[in-house]
Every structure is written in C-alpha cells, then in structure tokens.
Amino acid sequence: MHHFYSLSVDRDLFGQPILVIRRGRRGRPGRIGIAESGPRGAMRRRLAEIASWKILRGYRKLETAGPRVDETALPLFEPR
C-alpha cells in the first residue's frame, strides 16, 4: 500500500515530551499531529499502545524508516 504511519516521542518548545504522529501517503508531505503531552514514561507507554493497535489493524512495521533521532521513535508502518 501507499500509506504510512510513524510515531515518535519528541520535545516541544518548552522541553516537555509530546507524542507526534505522522501519517499520509508515500511521496506526499502527509500530516503531522501532536496526540498528547505528559511525562516521558507515559508517552512511551502510549506510543507502544498505538503501535500495537496499528499492528492488530493490519499494519506492518518497516525496518527502513531512516535515521532514528530518539530511541522512542518507531519505524514507519504501512498496511499489509
């Protein structure tokens, strides 16, 4: 398929952890959304929860997502 879905825990302007979701079609800019903010541990748990939900919905984890800026960044997901 031509869709992608990427999850990462980044920091906002004030240094607070935020959960960032990037999604769209390959070859297009896509959309970036901030799902929520809070303690870093909570953001990591939420990231794992969303990732497992995506896998259950038929997405597969791609190993070639590019450079990882943060250890909490996950590779891209795409439908099977």
C-alpha positions as CSV (number, residue, x, y, z in Angstrom):
1,M,0.0,0.0,0.0
2,H,1.0,3.6,-0.3
3,H,0.1,4.8,3.2
4,F,2.5,5.3,6.1
5,Y,2.1,5.9,9.8
6,S,5.0,7.0,12.1
7,L,5.1,7.5,15.8
8,S,7.7,9.3,17.9
9,V,8.2,11.0,21.3
10,D,9.7,14.4,20.8
11,R,10.0,17.6,22.8
12,D,8.0,20.8,22.4
13,L,9.4,24.3,22.6
14,F,9.4,24.2,26.4
15,G,11.2,20.8,26.6
16,Q,8.1,18.8,27.5
17,P,7.7,15.3,25.9
18,I,5.0,15.1,23.2
19,L,3.7,12.2,21.2
20,V,4.0,13.0,17.5
21,I,2.0,11.1,14.8
22,R,3.0,11.4,11.2
23,R,0.7,9.8,8.6
24,G,-0.2,10.1,4.9
25,R,0.7,8.7,1.5
26,R,4.2,7.9,0.4
27,G,5.6,10.6,-1.8
28,R,3.4,13.3,-0.2
29,P,4.0,15.6,2.7
30,G,1.4,13.9,4.9
31,R,0.1,15.2,8.1
32,I,1.7,15.7,11.5
33,G,-0.3,15.8,14.7
34,I,0.6,16.0,18.3
35,A,-1.5,13.4,20.1
36,E,-0.8,14.4,23.7
37,S,1.9,15.6,26.1
38,G,2.9,14.5,29.5
39,P,5.6,12.6,31.4
40,R,8.1,10.8,29.1
41,G,7.2,7.3,30.5
42,A,3.5,7.9,29.8
43,M,4.3,9.0,26.3
44,R,6.4,5.8,25.7
45,R,3.6,3.6,27.0
46,R,1.0,5.4,24.8
47,L,3.4,5.1,21.8
48,A,3.6,1.3,22.4
49,E,-0.2,1.1,22.8
50,I,-0.8,2.9,19.5
51,A,1.8,0.8,17.7
52,S,0.3,-2.5,18.9
53,W,-3.1,-1.3,17.9
54,K,-1.9,-0.5,14.4
55,I,-0.3,-3.9,14.1
56,L,-3.6,-5.5,15.2
57,R,-5.4,-3.4,12.5
58,G,-3.2,-5.0,9.8
59,Y,-0.2,-2.6,9.6
60,R,3.3,-3.9,9.5
61,K,6.4,-2.5,11.0
62,L,9.0,-1.3,8.4
63,E,12.7,-1.6,9.4
64,T,13.9,1.0,6.9
65,A,12.4,4.2,8.3
66,G,15.6,6.2,8.2
67,P,17.7,7.7,11.0
68,R,16.3,7.5,14.5
69,V,16.7,10.7,16.4
70,D,15.3,9.4,19.6
71,E,15.2,5.8,21.0
72,T,11.4,6.1,21.3
73,A,10.9,6.7,17.6
74,L,9.3,3.8,15.8
75,P,9.8,2.9,12.1
76,L,7.1,3.6,9.7
77,F,4.0,1.4,9.5
78,E,2.1,0.6,6.4
79,P,-0.9,-1.6,5.6
80,R,-0.2,-5.2,4.7
